[in-house]
């Protein structure tokens, strides 16, 4: 039987491409973040779907400049061979000031095929 403490993943345990995505996003580097997505990737954030590279690039650029915030990794869990749930706390100058978000990454090889962000 595994105990929950040992089952909890750390940011360093994530697939390398997810780490690169968060690192690029933290630096507000839209091009580097875009490079982590497969050409046919889909992003769903705040109820909107972004389905082609130009839409994802625009979403990344807008998300990184609309508000100033810091991101704190709070947990991760592999929920299948190619799917990860990552939780982060964002604190910044957006309405409410603090939000806990879940990022569901579905991988396609060494790239992100789908990213769904939800509270």
C-alpha positions in Angstrom: 0.0 0.0 0.0 1.3 3.4 -0.9 0.8 6.3 1.4 -0.4 9.6 0.1 2.7 11.5 1.0 4.9 9.3 -1.2 2.3 9.3 -4.0 2.4 13.1 -4.3 4.6 14.2 -7.2 7.0 17.1 -7.1 7.5 19.6 -9.9 10.8 17.9 -10.7 8.9 14.6 -11.3 6.9 16.1 -14.1 7.6 15.2 -17.8 10.4 17.5 -19.0 8.1 19.3 -21.5 5.6 20.3 -18.8 8.5 21.8 -16.8 9.6 23.7 -19.9 6.1 25.0 -20.4 5.8 26.3 -16.9 9.3 27.8 -17.0 8.6 29.6 -20.3 5.2 30.8 -19.0 6.8 32.1 -15.8 9.3 34.0 -17.9 6.4 35.3 -20.0 8.2 33.8 -23.1 5.3 32.9 -25.4 7.4 31.5 -28.2 9.2 29.1 -25.9 5.9 28.1 -24.3 4.4 27.5 -27.7 7.2 25.2 -28.7 6.1 22.8 -26.0 2.8 22.1 -27.8 2.1 19.7 -30.6 1.1 21.3 -34.0 -2.5 20.1 -33.5 -2.7 20.9 -29.8 -5.8 22.2 -28.1 -5.9 24.6 -25.0 -9.1 25.2 -23.0 -8.9 28.0 -20.6 -11.7 30.0 -19.0 -14.3 28.2 -21.1 -12.6 29.1 -24.4 -10.9 26.7 -26.8 -7.7 27.6 -28.7 -7.0 25.0 -31.4 -4.3 26.2 -33.8 -0.8 27.5 -33.2 -1.7 31.1 -33.9 -4.6 31.0 -31.4 -2.5 29.3 -28.8 0.3 31.9 -29.3 -2.2 34.7 -28.9 -3.6 33.1 -25.8 -0.1 32.7 -24.3 0.8 36.3 -25.1 -2.5 37.6 -23.6 -2.3 35.4 -20.5 1.2 36.6 -19.8 0.6 40.3 -20.1 -3.0 40.8 -18.8 -2.0 40.5 -15.1 1.1 40.3 -13.0 1.2 37.2 -10.8 3.4 34.6 -9.2 2.9 30.9 -9.6 3.5 28.4 -6.8 3.4 24.6 -7.6 1.2 22.8 -5.2 1.0 19.3 -6.5 0.9 16.9 -9.4 -0.5 13.5 -10.2 -0.1 11.1 -13.2 -3.7 10.0 -14.1 -2.8 7.7 -16.9 0.1 6.9 -19.2 -0.1 10.2 -21.0 -2.1 12.5 -18.7 -1.0 14.7 -15.8 -2.9 16.9 -13.4 -0.8 19.7 -12.0 -2.1 22.2 -9.4 -0.7 25.7 -8.9 -1.6 28.7 -6.8 -1.5 32.0 -8.6 -1.3 35.3 -6.6 -1.4 38.6 -8.3 -3.3 41.7 -9.4 -6.3 39.9 -11.0 -9.8 39.9 -9.5 -9.8 38.0 -6.3 -5.9 38.1 -6.0 -5.5 34.4 -5.4 -6.7 31.3 -7.3 -5.9 27.6 -7.3 -5.8 26.2 -10.8 -5.7 22.7 -12.1 -3.8 22.1 -15.4 -4.7 18.8 -17.1 -2.0 18.0 -19.6 -2.5 15.2 -22.2 0.8 14.3 -23.8 1.6 13.2 -27.4 5.1 11.8 -27.2 7.3 14.6 -25.9 4.8 17.4 -26.7 1.6 18.7 -25.1 -1.4 17.6 -27.1 -4.1 19.1 -24.8 -4.1 21.5 -21.9 -7.2 22.2 -19.9 -7.0 24.8 -17.2 -9.8 25.0 -14.5 -10.3 26.3 -11.0 
